[in-house]
Amino acid sequence: PNTAYPTLTAKTFATLDHISGGRFEVHVITGGSTADQAAEGDHLDKDARYARTREFIQILKQAWTSDEPFDFDGDHYRFENFLADIKPLQTPRPRISFGGSSPAAYEVGAREAGVFALWGEPLAGTAEQISTIRAAAAAADRPLPIIPVAFPPIISATVPLPWEQGARP
């Protein structure tokens, strides 16, 4: 998503929801490594990027559901008197998916997303991540997000080879 203009993005996504007949869902990605982000002009540190993502998601949800103009005064976004001129077809709004594996990611995803996507880690690590997301959702007094776990296949001649090549199992 274009995090520079969350209000424009909210309207664009609402349009896509109409075009898709109400089947639109968005997966919000905060970004890659700090070096990757800097190469693209984003010089915030990881925690600040997750804080910006939280504001972005809050704005999407409010823009999609508010029938009255609203203001937003966050650390990363500020605007006054915004009212989206197009609302999503889905009510109350499209589902928001999110992922990450840091304390900041767990906090944002558990508080703001309806889906928290995980990569397939060893079973103990996956269980720990789910426990952390469950605790963060409870602390936010929210239901546990849906938690899909992706297990991408790694095809290799030997078991150690993907690890040696830095593949994420």
C-alpha positions as CSV (number, residue, x, y, z in Angstrom):
1,P,0.0,0.0,0.0
2,N,1.0,3.6,-0.5
3,T,1.7,4.5,3.1
4,A,2.4,8.1,2.1
5,Y,-1.3,8.8,1.4
6,P,-3.5,6.6,3.6
7,T,-6.7,8.5,2.7
8,L,-6.1,8.1,-1.0
9,T,-5.2,4.4,-0.4
10,A,-8.4,3.9,1.5
11,K,-10.5,5.2,-1.5
12,T,-8.4,3.1,-3.9
13,F,-9.0,0.0,-1.9
14,A,-12.7,0.7,-1.6
15,T,-12.8,1.0,-5.3
16,L,-11.1,-2.4,-5.7
17,D,-13.6,-3.8,-3.3
18,H,-16.4,-2.7,-5.6
19,I,-14.6,-4.0,-8.7
20,S,-14.0,-7.4,-7.0
21,G,-17.7,-7.7,-6.0
22,G,-16.8,-7.4,-2.3
23,R,-14.0,-9.9,-2.3
24,F,-11.1,-7.5,-1.6
25,E,-8.8,-8.1,1.3
26,V,-5.5,-6.3,2.0
27,H,-2.3,-7.6,3.5
28,V,-0.4,-4.7,4.9
29,I,3.4,-5.1,4.9
30,T,5.5,-2.8,7.1
31,G,8.7,-3.4,5.1
32,G,11.8,-5.4,4.9
33,S,15.1,-4.8,6.5
34,T,16.2,-1.3,7.6
35,A,18.7,-1.3,4.7
36,D,16.1,-2.4,2.2
37,Q,13.8,0.4,3.4
38,A,16.5,3.0,3.3
39,A,17.3,2.0,-0.3
40,E,13.7,3.0,-1.1
41,G,13.8,6.3,0.8
42,D,12.3,5.1,4.1
43,H,14.7,6.0,6.9
44,L,12.5,5.1,9.9
45,D,13.8,2.5,12.3
46,K,11.8,-0.8,12.6
47,D,9.7,0.2,15.6
48,A,8.8,3.6,14.0
49,R,7.8,1.8,10.8
50,Y,5.4,-0.5,12.8
51,A,4.0,2.6,14.6
52,R,3.4,4.2,11.2
53,T,1.7,1.0,10.0
54,R,-0.6,1.0,13.0
55,E,-1.7,4.6,12.2
56,F,-2.1,3.6,8.5
57,I,-4.4,0.7,9.4
58,Q,-6.4,2.8,11.9
59,I,-6.9,5.4,9.2
60,L,-8.1,2.8,6.7
61,K,-10.6,1.4,9.1
62,Q,-11.9,4.8,10.1
63,A,-12.1,6.0,6.5
64,W,-14.0,2.9,5.5
65,T,-16.6,3.1,8.3
66,S,-17.0,6.8,9.1
67,D,-20.1,8.6,7.8
68,E,-18.8,11.9,9.3
69,P,-15.6,13.8,8.4
70,F,-12.9,13.0,10.9
71,D,-9.5,14.3,11.9
72,F,-6.4,12.3,12.6
73,D,-3.4,13.5,14.6
74,G,-0.8,10.9,14.9
75,D,3.0,10.8,14.9
76,H,3.1,10.0,11.2
77,Y,-0.1,11.2,9.7
78,R,-2.1,14.4,10.3
79,F,-5.2,15.6,8.5
80,E,-8.4,17.4,9.1
81,N,-12.0,16.9,8.1
82,F,-11.5,13.8,5.9
83,L,-14.5,11.9,4.6
84,A,-14.0,9.2,2.0
85,D,-16.3,9.7,-1.0
86,I,-16.4,6.0,-1.7
87,K,-17.0,3.3,0.8
88,P,-16.2,-0.4,0.4
89,L,-18.9,-2.8,-0.7
90,Q,-18.2,-5.1,2.3
91,T,-19.7,-4.0,5.6
92,P,-18.4,-2.9,7.9
93,R,-15.2,-3.0,5.8
94,P,-12.7,-5.3,4.0
95,R,-10.6,-7.6,6.1
96,I,-7.1,-6.5,7.0
97,S,-4.3,-9.0,7.1
98,F,-0.9,-8.4,8.6
99,G,2.3,-10.3,9.6
100,G,5.7,-10.0,11.2
101,S,7.8,-11.6,13.9
102,S,8.9,-8.8,16.2
103,P,7.4,-7.4,19.4
104,A,6.2,-4.4,17.5
105,A,4.7,-6.5,14.8
106,Y,2.8,-8.7,17.3
107,E,1.4,-5.6,19.0
108,V,0.2,-3.9,15.8
109,G,-1.2,-7.1,14.2
110,A,-3.0,-8.2,17.4
111,R,-4.5,-4.8,17.9
112,E,-5.4,-3.8,14.4
113,A,-5.6,-6.8,12.0
114,G,-8.3,-9.4,11.5
115,V,-5.7,-11.9,10.2
116,F,-2.2,-12.4,11.5
117,A,-0.2,-14.4,8.9
118,L,2.8,-16.5,10.1
119,W,5.5,-18.3,8.3
120,G,5.9,-21.9,9.1
121,E,8.6,-22.1,11.8
122,P,9.5,-25.1,13.9
123,L,6.5,-26.1,15.9
124,A,7.7,-24.7,19.2
125,G,8.4,-21.3,17.6
126,T,5.0,-21.2,15.9
127,A,3.3,-22.0,19.2
128,E,5.3,-19.2,20.9
129,Q,4.3,-16.7,18.2
130,I,0.6,-17.7,18.5
131,S,0.8,-17.4,22.3
132,T,2.4,-13.9,22.0
133,I,-0.3,-12.8,19.5
134,R,-3.0,-14.3,21.8
135,A,-1.7,-12.3,24.8
136,A,-1.4,-9.1,22.8
137,A,-5.0,-9.4,21.5
138,A,-6.2,-10.1,25.1
139,A,-4.4,-7.0,26.3
140,A,-6.1,-5.0,23.6
141,D,-9.4,-6.5,24.5
142,R,-9.8,-7.8,21.0
143,P,-10.6,-11.3,19.7
144,L,-7.7,-13.4,18.5
145,P,-7.1,-12.6,14.8
146,I,-7.3,-15.5,12.3
147,I,-3.9,-17.0,12.2
148,P,-2.9,-18.8,8.9
149,V,0.5,-20.4,8.8
150,A,2.3,-20.7,5.5
151,F,4.6,-23.6,4.9
152,P,6.5,-22.9,1.7
153,P,8.0,-26.1,0.3
154,I,11.8,-26.2,0.1
155,I,13.1,-28.7,-2.4
156,S,16.7,-29.5,-2.1
157,A,19.1,-32.4,-2.8
158,T,20.0,-32.5,0.9
159,V,18.4,-31.4,4.2
160,P,21.3,-29.0,5.2
161,L,21.6,-27.3,1.8
162,P,18.7,-24.8,2.3
163,W,20.1,-23.8,5.7
164,E,23.5,-23.3,4.2
165,Q,22.0,-21.1,1.4
166,G,20.0,-19.0,3.9
167,A,16.6,-20.3,2.9
168,R,13.8,-19.8,5.4
169,P,12.4,-23.2,6.2
